[in-house]
Amino acid sequence: MDVYDTPFTDTNDEEGLRLDAEHARALGFTGKAVISPRHVEVVNAAFTPTEREITYAREVLDVIEDGKKRGLGAVSLRGKMIDKPIVDRAERILAVARALGLGGADHE
């Protein structure tokens, strides 16, 4: 389910918009409404998966697949347990990255 944050109303504060959009993404929002065309690029950048996020998402799916093949009931990556919410987030990140045509988003 997509959840969008409300618009940032100061059309002249690009740094404030960037911080607000990044905060919304960190809280779990999947997008942000805008009231000015000038806000579109900043908001899109804030909600676009980074190369680091894409790499980690691929690693999550790899470790899950490997765990299933080995019959493991639990797996970890970088010392942290990987559970369903982490897998779901990884799948969402890769889906967004693929939709945006970002490199490295394909998971074999």
N, C-alpha and C positions, 0 to 999 in steps of 0.2 A: 504494500500500500504506500502510495506517495503522500507525503505530508509537507506542505509548503508554509514557509514562514511569511509573516506580514511584510509589507514593503518598508524600506528605510526611507524616511520622508525628507531628509535633507539632501536636495539634489546637487549641492555644491561640496559635500564632504565625502570625497572618494575614499579616503583612508578610513573614515568611520564606517562607510558602507562595506568596505572589504573586511574590516574587523567584525562587523555585525553578521555578515554572510558566513564567515568562517566559524563564528560562534554558533550560528544556527546549524551549520553542518555538523559541528562537534556534538550538538545536542540530539542529532538524529534526523533533522529535517532533510528532505531529499531535494528541496528547491526553495526558491524565494521569489515572491511576487515583486515586480518593479513598477515604479510610476514614471520613470524617465528612461528614454532610450539610452541615455548615457550610463545607466546602471547595468545594462544587459551584459556587457563584456566582463565587468568586475564580478557580477554574480555568477556568470558561467564559469569563470576561472575558479571561483571558490568552491564550486560543486563538481568540478572535473577531477576525476581520480588522478593522483600523481603517479609517476613511474614507480615510486617506492610502494605505494598502496597496491598497484597492479601486481608487482612482483610478490608481495606478501600474500595477496589473494591467491595467486597461482600456487605458491608454496603450501598454503592451507589446504587447497583441494588436492594437491599431490600427496600430502601426508595422510589425508583422510582416505584417499584411494589405496594407498599403500597399507594402511591399517586394516582396511576391509579385506584386502587380498591375504593378509597375514592372520586374519581372524581375531584381530584385537578389538576389545570393547571400548578402549579409550586410547587416545593418541595425544602427543604433545608436540609442540613446535617451539623452538627457542626457549625451552623450559616452562612453557605455559600450556595448560590443557586446552585442547581444541574441542569445542562442543557445538551443538546445532546453531546457536545464534552467531557464532563466529563463522561457521560454514555459510550460513545464509547471507551474512554481510559480504563475505568473499565472493559469493555468486552474484550478488547485486553489483558490487564494484566492477567485476568483469563484464557483466551485462551492459552497464553504462559505458565502460571503456570500449566495448565492441560497437555499441550504437554510435559512439563518437568517432569510430575508426582509429582509435589509439593503438599504437604498436604494442605487442606483447600481451594483448588481452585474450588471445586464443588460448584455450586450455585443452591440451590433448589428453 
